[in-house]
Amino acid sequence: MRVYLDTSVISALFDARNPQRMSVTEAFFRASTGFELFTSTITLGEIAQTPDPVLRENLHSLASQMSLLSVSETIEWLAREYIRCGAIPKGHPEDALHIALAVQNEMDFLLSWNFKHLVRRKTKDIIRMVNSLNQLRHVEIISPGEMM
């Protein structure tokens, strides 16, 4: 299975402020040997903004072990469509880009701990509609705990 990880999943592995989420994320990574893991240049850009240099290096080291996806004009267009249709708020284009990257690169799953914009019913319904209208493959947007 092809699994796209957004920044929240990678950072959860190092976030001791939320031990339960950290534990579930650790369990996902232990069980992920049968998956192809992907992340993106968007994730690397978000990691680069991490103020703590040690944490930034740990996040970058983990992300660099995954296959890296890049943004194209088609992905930017699709992200704008997701925003236009109300799946993602205008002020969070990176979240729309994560979804568009996963869809255009035919991921089976997009994993995220972002329940505000990504792992929620409204987003999933609108993404499914936009993808259907554009004859695009569907991606399951779930949290790491749902992969277990």
N, C-alpha and C positions, 0 to 999 in steps of 0.2 A: 504494500500500500504506500501511496505517495502522500506525505503529510507535511503541510506548510505550518511553520511555527512563527507566530508574531512575537514581537519584543516582550510582551508580558509573560510568555511562557519561559523564555530564556532568562529573564530577570527574576522570575519566581524561584528559580533554583538557588539564588543567592539572597533571598529576602527573608531573613530571620524574624522580621516583624509579623509575618503571617506563617507560623509554623505548620499549620494544617495544609495550606496551599503549597508550601515548600515541600512537605512530605509527599503529597500527591504528585507533584512535579518530579521529584526524585524517583518515585515508583514508576511514573511514565517513562522516564529515561532508561531505567533498568529494563523495562519491558519492551523498549523500542527497537530491539535488535532486528526484528523482522520488517521494519519500516524503512522507507527511503525518506530521510528528513531534509527539508528545504527551509531556507529563510531567504531574505532579500537585501538588496542595497538599501531599501527603506529601513529595515531593521538595523543595519550597520550605521546608518545615519542617526537613528534614535540612540543607539548605544554610544556613539561618539559624543553625544550631549550629556552623558553621565558625568557629574562633577567629580566623583571620587575616582582617582586614577587607578587604584587597585581593583575596584569593582568594575570599572570600564574595561580593564585588561582581561579580567575573568569572563565578562560577558562576551567580549570580542573573541577570546580564545574558544569559547563554546560555540559561538555562531560560525566561526571559521571552519569547524568540523563538518558543517552541513553544506549541501549544494546551494549555490547562491543564484538567485533569480534577479533579473534586472528589469527596470521599467522601460516600456516602449510606448510609442504613440497610441497603439491600440489599447494598452493597459490604462494609459491616462484617460483616453476617451471613455472606457468602461467605468472607471472610477468616477468620472464626472456624471455618467448616467445614474450610477448608484446614488450619488448625492442629489441629483436633479429629481429623482423619484422618491427621495425621503428616507432611504435606507440608512444613510449616515449624515450627521449634521455637517453643514458647510464648513464649520470651523475645524473639522477633523479629517482633512483629505487623506492623511496617511492611513487612516483606518479603511477608507474606500480603496486605497491602493493595495493594501494587504489582501483584500478580498479579490480585487481584479487580478492581482498576480497569481493567486491560487486558482482562480477560474481559468484564466488564459493558459496556464501551464498544466492544466488538467490534474490538479491535486484531488485526491479522494477526500481529504479532510483539511480544514483550517483549524488549528488549535489556538485558543486564546483564553486568557483570564479576564478579558475586557467584556464584562457583562453590561456595561453602560451603552456601548455602541455595537458590539459584534455578536456576542453570544446572547441573543435575545430574539424572541418570536417575531417582532415587527421587522427587524433586519433580515432575518432568514426568509420571511414571506416575500419581502420586496426583492431581495436578491434572486429568489427562485423565479419571480415574475419577470424581472429584467432579463435573466438568463434565458428563460423560455422564449420570450419575445425576440431575442437575438440568436436563437438556436445555439446556445452555449451550454456546455456541460454543467451539471449542478455540482456544488461542493458542499459537504456537510460542515457546518460551523459549530464546533463544540468545545467544551473545556477539556483539559487533559484528563480529568477524572472520569469523563465519559468514554475514554478510550480503553479504560481498564476493564 
